[in-house]
């Protein structure tokens, strides 16, 4: 079950990576057509935190996957000693 959990976490991270790529593509397209002071103000006030938050979420998911993997190893090691 923990392997499935780890795979689910890694899958979530992959989907976030895909979302981040789409975010970058979409914001680039929007910047091409809406590039004035209002756009810059809107982006800085409303959207500038989106990319850093997604990146932090990806780092947290990677840490969670590593933690689950370590727990799996601990359980296997404990079973071998019993």
C-alpha distance (Angstrom), angle and dihedral (degrees) to the residues before:
residue distance angle dihedral
X1 . . .
X2 3.79 . .
X3 3.81 91.3 .
X4 3.78 87.6 56.3
X5 3.79 89.4 48.8
X6 3.80 90.9 51.5
X7 3.79 90.9 47.7
X8 3.80 90.3 50.2
X9 3.80 90.2 51.9
X10 3.79 91.9 48.5
X11 3.81 89.2 47.8
X12 3.79 90.8 52.7
X13 3.78 89.8 50.5
X14 3.81 90.2 51.1
X15 3.80 91.0 51.1
X16 3.79 90.0 49.9
X17 3.81 89.6 50.8
X18 3.79 89.0 52.5
X19 3.80 90.6 47.7
X20 3.79 90.5 50.3
X21 3.80 90.5 52.3
X22 3.81 91.4 49.4
X23 3.81 89.0 46.9
X24 3.79 90.7 55.1
X25 3.79 92.7 47.3
X26 3.80 93.0 47.3
X27 3.79 95.4 47.1
X28 3.81 89.7 49.3
X29 3.80 91.0 53.3
X30 3.80 91.4 47.8
X31 3.81 92.2 47.6
X32 3.81 89.4 55.2
X33 3.80 92.5 58.2
X34 3.82 100.9 29.8
X35 3.76 108.3 42.2
X36 3.78 110.8 144.0
X37 3.80 137.3 104.1
X38 3.82 92.1 -83.2
X39 3.80 90.5 54.9
X40 3.79 92.6 47.8
X41 3.79 91.2 48.2
X42 3.81 92.4 48.0
X43 3.78 91.9 48.6
X44 3.80 94.4 48.3
X45 3.82 93.9 45.5
X46 3.80 99.9 39.4
X47 3.78 112.8 18.3
X48 3.79 110.4 25.4
X49 3.81 92.9 94.3
X50 3.81 96.0 53.3
X51 3.80 98.6 84.1
X52 3.83 96.1 44.2
X53 3.81 90.9 48.0
X54 3.80 92.1 51.3
X55 3.80 90.4 48.2
X56 3.83 91.3 50.6
X57 3.79 89.5 49.6
X58 3.80 89.9 52.5
X59 3.81 91.1 50.8
X60 3.82 90.5 48.7
X61 3.80 91.5 50.0
X62 3.79 91.0 50.0
X63 3.81 89.7 51.0
X64 3.80 89.9 48.9
X65 3.81 91.5 51.0
X66 3.81 90.0 50.2
X67 3.79 90.8 49.2
X68 3.80 92.0 50.9
X69 3.81 89.3 49.2
X70 3.81 91.0 51.7
X71 3.79 90.2 49.1
X72 3.81 89.9 51.2
X73 3.81 90.2 53.1
X74 3.80 91.5 47.9
X75 3.81 91.2 52.4
X76 3.81 91.6 48.9
X77 3.80 91.5 47.4
X78 3.81 91.0 48.5
X79 3.80 91.0 49.9
X80 3.81 91.0 51.8
X81 3.82 91.7 53.8
X82 3.81 95.1 48.6
